[in-house]
Amino acid sequence: MKSVIFMWSRSFSRTAIILFTVLMSLALLPGRAAAQPNTNPCRPHQYDDGTFVVCTVSLRKYEVRMFWRGPDGEVLGSFDRLRGTPEGSRLAFAMNAGMYHEDRSPVGLYVENGKELKAANTRNGPGNFHLKPNGIFYVKDRQAGVLETGTYLKRKIRPDFATQSGPMLVINGQIHPQFSEQSTSRKIRNGVGVKGQDTVVFAISEDPVTFSTFARLFRDELGCTNALFLDGSISSLYVPSLGRMDTLMPMGPIIGALNRRP
């Protein structure tokens, strides 16, 4: 709010004095800060019978990027170490960015700052990663996307950042064909979806949920035509504005949203 300077004089009108008093009183009200726009991209969200934290970011306001190793070459592995990097002070939030091996290297494609540090994984195998179709989340300039792995590779995209995980949750508006409404497998889960080309939506469940519920959250509630599961059970979130920093276990790649520099 721009400051208003009043030049006082003996002839100043009573109306102006009253107006000045009212304006000063409003400026000093404790609740005034709450009336300002809240720039925190993360909010608690109720859906179906579960509670989630949903973080919605516009790439016009935030940079979305991946982190794996620190300046010393060692795997970061935690939000606390990530906060100590040069970009740490600009973090609006962060979460784990996909599945990883015991040495905390990515299971699938991983691109950071335009460099492919791990190639795409198209093999078959056990576990959620190989519950085909799996997919890739990527960022290029100020656009983002989630694509099924085969489609991504055919398009020969050269992203700034990318991570591969699986399964896909939503594929062109359709729920993954292997998800069942009758499933009894409930876990804490986190994932990412896109709306248009410049809005990215992240979500993490606070309660154990099924794949089906998590996929419907992205499609029916959050409006994402494509969404990707990142991981379950070890799913973790860092949101400084909410006073939250999960420390469940060492992580592999991390994804974060940074406030853009002016």
Steps between C-alpha positions, in 0.01 A plus 500: 500500500644832400571738785292815523666806654276763648635851541349636814396863550277690742246540223481125427133399486333279758396261220860447393608437861230235543598335171865492604410340834291229335773415249763473771275278711442263208872480430567392857232231520659157576280326247602721212786272393250217453308713252800509266523237222641171632780387271545159666434247220420213740162441667331219696233340283216260582393249237290187527584365847860625507706805581771625266741789461476644149761739360409686181771701327502721194828484309466874446554550875706197599789295366438126531821300500666179619773451758709189553860579597633801684794724402733245666377223271333309781134400486296764684254247637307737726313828499735633767802459272301643210433812704876549529554519123521834315136458389374399844392845611260530204318170560123534527465125549664168408414130493662172400521475120466134411633154570865423568741214565674422830784733403227767450557522125186541284331184372407667172565809290646790689592836345642794693598836348460354151738208567373143486654339807300176470347351184133408466407157634271307262555153647229284652521393861329487838372785714314821439762649267437221248120509527472612137436750372743699708595853414722806510450844649707769331558875496633694202531877523167609655301201384445162663347168408424147613517234228495122479863389460468372142326818386764716667784315328333518158470877530875533564448768761813671631391623844673712757383264775329160495428200720352161414275301731200273489228424465324779314195606699307675222568453127328749270206526736474125567582328829779240476329182369642277776362701790202343677231669707499185715870516583589471869860622458518835678822697544622855543559616142629804311476597135502775241263614228471785250226745403564661165870549435608738774321380814633206701302332778668292771313300763589283797253306710486544875313170538562168322301493174454263205641566155146543373415775750830675438449494124144633531629783718722618216245452223164583656596742775818671379421502127816325376467305175839337560651412836786285625553307823834592658525262796325356803571430867817714503313798347630818662424872489678823593292818523671772708189720507307214665784414736529153350817306423459121484803294599380144441812357336780594257365590155626475146402779258301792638272737312458860613320819406709815534374855508619669182746782543359847426 
